[in-house]
């Protein structure tokens, strides 16, 4: 039997770079620029980047002593980032992008979450609300192409808020170095 696949692999034009690889390259640049005092990191994220609906159980309500009406409730992801157990069916690759420093190992400044399906674009970005305000954007952005993704990433990385956090983390690291010498 002959192949039923309608695939012409020689005609396939791959996307240049996966979104998380683009971000990881910028992480490497920041590490080098700050002499390894400030790190930007990308990590897989188990929870999706979309708002979601959940059913609150009466037992949970009683346990939390929360006086709410029972039933469905829409949750804006900015209010519940980090909740586990709810992964939207349409997002398969989810990442968190944040700043930290060896001098502040328990601190993370989240720049954004981003996620996409297997064909990589569009990429959904959920920006830190301070950064979104800073660059005059919504906290949820959809990038339809690699070029658009790179453009938003550049705007975020050069935002006043991100620059301020980097300066603060570097200052803390420099002060730690000065006191340990």
C-alpha positions as CSV (number, residue, x, y, z in Angstrom):
1,X,0.0,0.0,0.0
2,X,1.3,3.5,-0.8
3,X,1.5,6.3,1.7
4,X,-1.7,8.2,2.4
5,X,0.2,11.1,3.9
6,X,-0.1,14.3,2.0
7,X,3.1,15.6,3.3
8,X,5.9,16.9,1.2
9,X,8.8,17.2,3.7
10,X,11.0,18.9,1.2
11,X,8.4,21.7,0.9
12,X,8.3,22.2,4.7
13,X,9.6,25.6,5.8
14,X,10.2,25.5,9.6
15,X,9.6,28.4,11.8
16,X,13.0,30.0,12.5
17,X,13.0,29.7,16.3
18,X,10.5,28.5,18.9
19,X,9.2,31.3,21.1
20,X,10.8,30.0,24.3
21,X,14.2,29.8,22.5
22,X,13.9,33.4,21.5
23,X,13.3,34.3,25.1
24,X,16.1,32.0,26.4
25,X,18.6,33.8,24.1
26,X,17.6,37.1,25.8
27,X,18.1,35.5,29.1
28,X,21.7,34.7,28.1
29,X,22.3,38.2,27.0
30,X,21.0,39.7,30.4
31,X,23.2,37.3,32.4
32,X,26.3,38.4,30.4
33,X,25.4,42.1,30.5
34,X,25.0,42.1,34.3
35,X,28.0,39.9,35.0
36,X,25.8,37.1,36.2
37,X,24.2,39.3,38.9
38,X,20.7,39.3,37.4
39,X,19.1,36.4,35.6
40,X,16.1,36.2,33.4
41,X,14.7,32.7,33.3
42,X,12.1,30.7,31.3
43,X,10.5,27.7,32.8
44,X,7.7,25.5,31.8
45,X,4.4,26.4,33.5
46,X,1.8,23.8,34.3
47,X,-1.2,26.2,34.4
48,X,-2.6,27.7,31.2
49,X,-2.6,31.4,30.3
50,X,-6.3,31.8,29.8
51,X,-9.1,32.9,32.1
52,X,-11.1,29.9,33.1
53,X,-14.4,28.8,34.8
54,X,-14.5,26.8,37.9
55,X,-17.1,25.3,40.1
56,X,-16.7,26.2,43.8
57,X,-17.8,23.4,46.1
58,X,-19.8,24.1,49.2
59,X,-17.2,22.3,51.3
60,X,-14.4,24.5,50.0
61,X,-16.5,27.6,50.7
62,X,-17.1,26.5,54.3
63,X,-13.5,25.6,54.8
64,X,-12.3,29.0,53.6
65,X,-15.1,30.8,55.6
66,X,-15.9,32.6,52.4
67,X,-19.5,33.8,52.0
68,X,-20.0,33.5,48.3
69,X,-22.9,32.3,46.2
70,X,-22.3,28.8,44.9
71,X,-22.0,28.1,41.2
72,X,-19.8,29.0,38.3
73,X,-17.5,31.9,38.5
74,X,-15.2,33.4,35.9
75,X,-11.7,33.9,37.2
76,X,-9.4,36.5,35.5
77,X,-6.0,34.8,35.2
78,X,-4.2,37.9,36.6
79,X,-6.1,37.3,39.9
80,X,-5.3,33.6,40.1
81,X,-1.9,33.1,38.5
82,X,-0.3,30.1,40.0
83,X,-3.4,28.0,40.7
84,X,-2.9,24.4,39.8
85,X,-5.2,21.9,38.2
86,X,-6.7,24.0,35.5
87,X,-5.1,23.7,32.1
88,X,-7.0,25.1,29.1
89,X,-7.4,22.5,26.4
90,X,-6.2,24.9,23.7
91,X,-2.8,25.7,25.2
92,X,-0.2,22.9,25.2
93,X,3.1,24.7,25.7
94,X,3.1,27.2,28.5
95,X,6.0,29.2,29.9
96,X,6.8,31.7,32.6
97,X,9.4,34.4,32.0
98,X,10.8,36.1,35.1
99,X,13.8,38.0,36.6
100,X,15.7,36.9,39.6
101,X,19.2,37.1,41.1
102,X,21.6,34.8,43.0
103,X,21.5,37.5,45.7
104,X,17.7,37.1,46.0
105,X,17.0,33.4,45.4
106,X,13.4,33.5,46.7
107,X,12.4,36.6,44.6
108,X,10.9,36.4,41.1
109,X,9.6,39.3,39.1
110,X,7.3,37.8,36.5
111,X,7.6,39.5,33.2
112,X,5.0,37.4,31.4
113,X,3.5,34.0,30.8
114,X,3.3,32.8,27.2
115,X,1.8,29.8,25.5
116,X,1.1,28.3,22.1
117,X,-0.1,25.2,20.4
118,X,2.1,22.9,18.4
119,X,2.4,25.2,15.3
120,X,3.9,27.9,17.6
121,X,2.0,30.9,16.3
122,X,-0.1,32.6,17.4
123,X,1.6,33.0,20.8
124,X,-0.6,34.3,23.6
125,X,1.2,36.6,26.1
126,X,-0.1,37.5,29.5
127,X,2.0,40.5,30.6
128,X,2.7,41.7,34.1
129,X,0.1,44.4,34.5
130,X,2.8,47.1,35.4
131,X,4.7,46.3,32.2
132,X,1.4,46.3,30.1
133,X,0.6,49.8,31.5
134,X,4.2,50.9,30.9
135,X,4.2,49.9,27.2
136,X,0.5,51.0,26.8
137,X,-0.8,47.5,26.0
138,X,-3.4,45.2,27.2
139,X,-2.2,42.5,29.7
140,X,-3.2,39.9,27.2
141,X,-1.6,40.0,23.7
142,X,-1.7,37.6,20.8
143,X,1.3,37.6,18.4
144,X,0.5,36.0,15.1
145,X,4.1,35.8,13.9
146,X,7.7,35.5,15.1
147,X,8.3,39.1,14.1
148,X,5.4,40.4,16.1
149,X,6.5,38.3,19.1
150,X,10.0,39.7,18.9
151,X,8.6,43.2,18.7
152,X,6.5,42.8,21.9
153,X,9.4,41.1,23.7
154,X,11.7,44.0,22.9
155,X,9.1,46.5,24.1
156,X,8.7,44.6,27.4
157,X,12.4,44.1,28.0
158,X,13.0,47.9,27.5
159,X,10.0,49.0,29.6
160,X,10.7,51.3,32.5
161,X,9.4,48.7,35.0
162,X,11.7,45.9,33.8
163,X,14.7,48.3,33.7
164,X,13.8,49.4,37.3
165,X,13.7,45.8,38.5
166,X,17.0,44.9,36.8
167,X,18.7,47.9,38.4
168,X,17.3,47.0,41.8
169,X,18.4,43.4,41.6
170,X,21.9,44.4,40.4
171,X,22.2,46.9,43.2
172,X,21.3,44.2,45.8
173,X,23.8,41.8,44.2
174,X,26.5,44.5,44.2
175,X,25.8,45.3,47.9
176,X,26.0,41.6,48.8
177,X,29.3,41.4,47.0
178,X,30.7,44.5,48.8
179,X,29.7,43.2,52.3
180,X,31.1,39.7,51.6
181,X,34.5,41.0,50.6
